[in-house]
Amino acid sequence: MRDKQGKSFHQYRYKANGKEVRRVIPAHLDPIGFCYQKDAFFGAGQFDLPKRGSGPTLSKLMKIYYAHIDEQVFAFQSGNKYVKGFRPERRDRIKSEINRHILPHFGDMPVDTIKPKHVSKFQKALVKNMLPQSANPIISVLSDIFIMLVEHDEEYLENNPCAVVKPLPTVERKQGYTPTTAEVEATLAEIDDLQSDCMARLAAEAGLRFSEIAGLTWLSISDCTVKVTESVCKGNRNRKPKSKAAERVVPIDTSLNAKLAELRLKNGGDAVFRNGWNNLCQPSTAARKVLQPAQKRAGVQTFGWHGLRRWYRNHQETQGVPLAHIQKLMGHAIGSAVTDRHYTVVRQDEVMGYTVRVG
């Protein structure tokens, strides 16, 4: 037989209490040998009809899955070519998705009660707060957990409830507004607080993501350079940036370097930026308290921190900086299509001078 994804599987059927029962044979077992073994049990009157809901909850079984992915990380680190492995960073991402999304929804459910309809409901709940392309990897992690439980010696699950749930089609990410040079200058001119000014200029003049700005320590800044090695996500400091390419050194202007030196004398502490409660800064709060009031006073269209980053990318291109160098400065992988797809802006008035005459 084949599932909706086209993957083949074997199924055995039998009658118990006057009803036909269907069970999926675990993929790692020999189907013929498995059926002979079941026949022996059935002949003795032993039918595998455990009471639904009597099994362990997903939370209690997670230590098995964590051991499973630890083995995959070890395989990667040891260079084992015969075992599928992945980087420690991927393990961290998987654990984050489990703790933030999967366990709050499924953690207290006995695994033998989880059905495809529960996975579909979970999928719909995810897309209320994120794009489909962000929800799909979370469902993929959940499916990986279920596959492991199906193939486990204890046979905690008979089949994978995610197998019949189709991945969501991706949608084009809506790009925010990219300001003009005049709008950026007008906004910066209206920011009179030193800390806020430094934050905005690091986005506009160095192209840093806000998570990278919030994660800066004073050890990151020296000799007109900013070294990006950490980031902040949801108020928590990560000891690494968004990706390997995001770890970089970016040059800054002498005037911004002087402003940061002044800020260090004023604030002290390890973190460059903290809010009024001495906590790490959040992008939405900082935009509401820093950018939006300045934009209102300047009378310009509203844009966010990433708008300043997009302006930085386009400004560098107009200055003739090679694309690969721009990608290096912005923390994109060299050759990445993201730089062009999400950061390039061509305005109508910029192309009106190009005319063609033949003959």
C-alpha positions as CSV (number, residue, x, y, z in Angstrom):
1,M,0.0,0.0,0.0
2,R,1.0,3.6,-0.4
3,D,0.2,6.7,1.7
4,K,-0.7,10.1,0.2
5,Q,3.0,11.0,-0.1
6,G,3.5,7.9,-2.3
7,K,5.5,6.1,0.4
8,S,4.9,2.3,0.5
9,F,3.9,0.5,3.7
10,H,2.6,-2.9,4.8
11,Q,-0.6,-3.4,6.8
12,Y,-2.0,-6.5,8.5
13,R,-5.7,-7.1,9.3
14,Y,-7.6,-9.4,11.6
15,K,-11.0,-9.7,13.3
16,A,-11.5,-9.2,17.0
17,N,-14.8,-8.9,18.8
18,G,-16.6,-9.1,15.5
19,K,-14.8,-6.1,14.1
20,E,-12.0,-5.8,11.5
21,V,-8.9,-4.3,12.9
22,R,-6.1,-2.8,10.7
23,R,-2.6,-2.2,11.8
24,V,0.5,-0.8,10.1
25,I,3.5,-3.0,10.2
26,P,6.6,-1.0,11.4
27,A,8.8,-0.1,8.4
28,H,12.0,-1.6,10.0
29,L,10.5,-5.1,10.4
30,D,10.1,-7.9,7.9
31,P,6.4,-7.9,7.1
32,I,6.1,-11.7,6.5
33,G,8.0,-12.7,9.7
34,F,5.9,-10.1,11.6
35,C,2.6,-11.6,10.4
36,Y,3.8,-15.2,11.3
37,Q,4.6,-13.9,14.8
38,K,1.2,-12.2,15.1
39,D,-0.6,-15.4,13.9
40,A,0.9,-17.3,16.9
41,F,-0.4,-14.6,19.3
42,F,-3.8,-14.6,17.6
43,G,-4.0,-18.4,17.8
44,A,-3.5,-18.2,21.5
45,G,-6.3,-15.6,21.7
46,Q,-3.9,-12.7,22.4
47,F,-5.1,-9.7,20.4
48,D,-3.2,-6.4,20.5
49,L,-6.1,-4.2,21.5
50,P,-4.7,-2.0,24.3
51,K,-7.0,0.5,25.8
52,R,-6.6,3.8,23.9
53,G,-5.2,6.4,26.2
54,S,-3.3,4.0,28.4
55,G,0.1,4.7,26.9
56,P,2.6,7.3,28.1
57,T,2.3,11.0,27.2
58,L,4.5,12.6,24.6
59,S,6.3,14.6,27.3
60,K,7.4,11.4,29.0
61,L,8.8,10.0,25.8
62,M,10.7,13.0,24.7
63,K,13.9,11.8,26.4
64,I,14.0,9.0,23.8
65,Y,13.8,11.5,21.0
66,Y,16.4,13.8,22.5
67,A,18.8,10.8,22.8
68,H,18.0,10.0,19.1
69,I,19.0,13.5,17.9
70,D,22.0,13.5,20.2
71,E,23.2,10.4,18.3
72,Q,22.7,12.3,15.0
73,V,24.8,15.2,16.3
74,F,27.5,12.8,17.5
75,A,27.5,11.2,14.0
76,F,28.1,14.6,12.4
77,Q,30.8,15.6,14.9
78,S,32.6,12.2,14.5
79,G,32.4,12.3,10.7
80,N,30.4,9.0,10.6
81,K,29.4,8.6,6.9
82,Y,27.0,5.7,7.5
83,V,24.7,7.5,10.0
84,K,22.6,10.5,9.1
85,G,23.9,13.4,11.2
86,F,23.4,17.1,11.6
87,R,25.0,20.1,13.2
88,P,24.5,21.0,16.9
89,E,22.8,24.2,15.8
90,R,20.0,22.2,14.1
91,R,19.5,20.2,17.3
92,D,19.1,23.5,19.2
93,R,16.5,24.7,16.7
94,I,14.6,21.4,16.9
95,K,14.5,21.6,20.7
96,S,13.4,25.2,20.6
97,E,10.5,24.2,18.3
98,I,9.6,21.3,20.6
99,N,9.5,23.4,23.7
100,R,7.8,26.5,22.2
101,H,5.2,24.8,20.0
102,I,4.9,21.0,20.2
103,L,5.0,20.2,23.9
104,P,2.5,23.0,24.9
105,H,0.0,21.4,22.4
106,F,0.7,17.7,22.6
107,G,2.8,17.2,25.8
108,D,0.1,16.0,28.1
109,M,-1.6,13.8,25.5
110,P,-1.1,10.0,25.6
111,V,0.7,9.3,22.3
112,D,-1.8,6.6,21.3
113,T,-4.6,9.1,21.3
114,I,-3.0,11.5,18.8
115,K,-4.8,11.3,15.5
116,P,-4.3,13.1,12.1
117,K,-7.2,15.5,13.1
118,H,-5.2,16.7,16.1
119,V,-2.1,17.4,13.9
120,S,-4.3,19.3,11.4
121,K,-5.7,21.4,14.2
122,F,-2.2,22.1,15.4
123,Q,-1.1,23.1,11.9
124,K,-4.0,25.5,11.7
125,A,-3.1,27.0,15.1
126,L,0.5,27.5,13.9
127,V,-0.4,29.5,10.8
128,K,-2.3,32.0,12.9
129,N,1.0,33.2,14.2
130,M,3.5,32.5,11.4
131,L,3.9,31.9,7.7
132,P,3.2,28.4,6.3
133,Q,6.8,28.0,5.4
134,S,7.7,28.5,9.1
135,A,5.0,26.1,10.2
136,N,6.0,23.2,7.9
137,P,9.4,22.5,9.6
138,I,7.6,22.3,13.0
139,I,5.2,19.7,11.6
140,S,8.2,17.9,10.1
141,V,9.9,17.7,13.6
142,L,6.6,16.3,15.0
143,S,6.5,13.7,12.2
144,D,10.1,12.7,12.9
145,I,9.1,12.2,16.6
146,F,6.2,10.0,15.6
147,I,8.2,8.0,13.2
148,M,10.8,7.2,15.9
149,L,7.9,6.1,18.2
150,V,6.5,3.8,15.5
151,E,9.9,2.2,14.9
152,H,10.8,1.9,18.6
153,D,11.0,-1.6,20.0
154,E,8.1,-0.8,22.4
155,E,6.0,0.2,19.4
156,Y,4.5,3.2,21.2
157,L,2.6,4.1,18.0
158,E,1.1,2.0,15.3
159,N,1.4,4.7,12.6
160,N,2.5,8.3,12.1
161,P,-0.5,10.7,12.5
162,C,1.4,13.3,10.4
163,A,1.6,11.0,7.4
164,V,-1.7,12.0,5.9
165,V,-1.4,15.7,6.8
166,K,-0.1,17.6,3.7
167,P,2.5,20.3,4.0
168,L,1.1,23.8,3.6
169,P,1.9,25.7,0.4
170,T,4.4,28.5,0.9
171,V,3.3,32.1,0.4
172,E,5.3,35.1,-0.7
173,R,6.6,37.0,2.3
174,K,5.2,40.5,2.3
175,Q,8.1,43.0,2.1
176,G,7.9,46.0,4.4
177,Y,8.4,49.5,3.2
178,T,11.9,50.6,2.3
179,P,12.5,54.3,3.0
180,T,14.2,56.7,0.8
181,T,17.5,58.4,1.8
182,A,15.6,61.6,2.6
183,E,13.2,59.7,4.9
184,V,16.1,58.0,6.7
185,E,17.9,61.3,7.2
186,A,14.7,63.0,8.4
187,T,14.0,60.2,10.9
188,L,17.5,60.1,12.3
189,A,17.4,63.9,12.7
190,E,14.4,63.6,15.0
191,I,16.0,61.1,17.4
192,D,17.5,63.1,20.2
193,D,18.2,60.3,22.7
194,L,21.8,59.0,22.5
195,Q,21.0,55.3,22.9
196,S,18.1,55.4,20.5
197,D,20.3,57.3,17.9
198,C,23.0,54.7,18.2
199,M,20.5,51.8,17.7
200,A,19.0,53.4,14.6
201,R,22.4,54.2,13.1
202,L,23.7,50.7,13.6
203,A,20.7,49.5,11.5
204,A,21.1,52.2,8.8
205,E,24.9,52.6,8.7
206,A,26.0,49.1,9.5
207,G,23.0,47.1,8.2
208,L,22.6,45.1,11.4
209,R,19.5,43.2,12.2
210,F,17.7,44.4,15.4
211,S,18.4,41.0,17.1
212,E,22.1,41.6,16.5
213,I,21.9,45.2,17.7
214,A,20.2,44.1,20.9
215,G,22.8,41.4,21.4
216,L,25.9,43.6,21.2
217,T,28.2,43.8,24.2
218,W,31.0,46.4,24.6
219,L,33.5,43.7,23.7
220,S,31.9,43.7,20.2
221,I,32.9,47.3,19.5
222,S,36.5,48.5,18.9
223,D,38.5,50.5,16.4
224,C,35.5,51.6,14.3
225,T,34.2,48.0,13.8
226,V,31.3,46.0,15.2
227,K,31.8,42.3,15.6
228,V,28.5,40.3,15.4
229,T,28.8,37.1,17.5
230,E,25.5,37.1,19.5
231,S,21.8,37.9,19.1
232,V,18.7,38.4,21.2
233,C,15.4,36.5,20.5
234,K,12.3,37.1,22.6
235,G,14.3,38.8,25.3
236,N,16.8,36.0,25.6
237,R,20.5,36.2,24.6
238,N,21.7,33.6,22.1
239,R,25.4,32.9,22.2
240,K,25.4,32.9,18.4
241,P,23.9,35.0,15.6
242,K,21.1,33.9,13.2
243,S,23.4,31.8,11.0
244,K,27.0,31.0,10.4
245,A,27.1,33.7,7.7
246,A,25.7,36.3,10.2
247,E,28.9,36.0,12.3
248,R,30.9,38.9,10.8
249,V,32.8,42.1,11.4
250,V,31.2,45.3,10.0
251,P,33.1,48.7,9.7
252,I,31.3,51.8,11.1
253,D,31.9,55.5,10.6
254,T,34.1,57.5,13.0
255,S,31.1,59.6,14.1
256,L,29.0,56.5,15.1
257,N,32.1,55.1,16.9
258,A,32.4,58.3,18.9
259,K,28.6,58.2,19.8
260,L,29.0,54.6,21.0
261,A,32.1,55.6,23.1
262,E,30.0,58.4,24.7
263,L,27.2,55.9,25.4
264,R,29.6,53.5,27.1
265,L,30.7,56.2,29.5
266,K,27.0,57.0,30.2
267,N,25.6,53.5,30.6
268,G,28.3,51.2,31.6
269,G,27.5,47.5,32.1
270,D,28.2,44.6,29.7
271,A,25.3,45.1,27.2
272,V,25.4,48.1,24.9
273,F,21.7,48.5,24.9
274,R,19.1,48.0,27.7
275,N,15.6,49.4,28.1
276,G,14.2,51.4,31.1
277,W,13.8,48.2,33.1
278,N,17.4,47.2,32.5
279,N,16.3,44.3,30.3
280,L,17.5,43.5,26.8
281,C,15.6,45.4,24.1
282,Q,12.7,44.1,22.0
283,P,12.3,45.1,18.4
284,S,8.5,46.0,18.6
285,T,8.9,48.0,21.7
286,A,12.0,49.8,20.5
287,A,10.3,50.6,17.2
288,R,7.2,52.0,19.0
289,K,9.3,54.1,21.3
290,V,12.2,55.1,19.0
291,L,11.3,55.0,15.3
292,Q,7.6,55.7,15.2
293,P,7.7,58.9,17.2
294,A,10.6,60.2,15.2
295,Q,8.9,59.3,11.9
296,K,5.7,61.1,13.1
297,R,7.7,64.3,13.9
298,A,9.5,64.0,10.6
299,G,6.3,63.5,8.7
300,V,7.5,60.5,6.8
301,Q,6.0,57.1,6.1
302,T,6.3,54.5,8.9
303,F,9.0,51.8,8.5
304,G,10.6,49.4,10.9
305,W,14.1,48.4,11.8
306,H,14.4,46.1,8.8
307,G,13.4,49.0,6.6
308,L,16.7,50.6,7.7
309,R,18.6,47.4,6.9
310,R,17.0,47.3,3.4
311,W,17.9,50.9,2.8
312,Y,21.5,50.0,3.8
313,R,21.6,47.3,1.2
314,N,20.3,49.6,-1.6
315,H,22.6,52.4,-0.6
316,Q,25.6,50.2,-0.8
317,E,24.6,49.1,-4.2
318,T,24.3,52.6,-5.5
319,Q,27.8,53.3,-4.2
320,G,29.1,50.5,-6.5
321,V,29.8,47.9,-3.8
322,P,29.9,44.4,-5.3
323,L,27.0,42.1,-4.4
324,A,29.2,39.5,-2.7
325,H,30.7,42.3,-0.5
326,I,27.2,43.5,0.4
327,Q,26.2,40.0,1.3
328,K,29.3,39.6,3.5
329,L,28.5,42.9,5.3
330,M,24.8,42.0,5.8
331,G,25.5,38.5,7.1
332,H,24.0,36.7,4.1
333,A,25.6,33.6,2.6
334,I,27.6,34.5,-0.6
335,G,25.4,33.8,-3.6
336,S,22.2,33.8,-1.5
337,A,19.1,34.9,-3.5
338,V,17.7,36.4,-0.3
339,T,19.7,39.6,-0.8
340,D,18.1,40.4,-4.1
341,R,14.6,38.9,-3.4
342,H,13.9,40.7,-0.1
343,Y,16.3,43.7,0.0
344,T,16.5,45.1,-3.5
345,V,14.2,48.0,-4.2
346,V,14.0,49.8,-7.6
347,R,11.9,53.0,-7.6
348,Q,10.0,54.1,-10.7
349,D,11.9,57.5,-10.9
350,E,15.2,55.7,-11.0
351,V,14.5,54.0,-14.3
352,M,12.9,56.9,-16.2
353,G,16.2,58.0,-17.7
354,Y,16.9,54.8,-19.6
355,T,15.7,55.1,-23.2
356,V,16.6,53.0,-26.2
357,R,16.8,54.2,-29.9
358,V,17.4,51.8,-32.7
359,G,18.8,53.1,-36.0
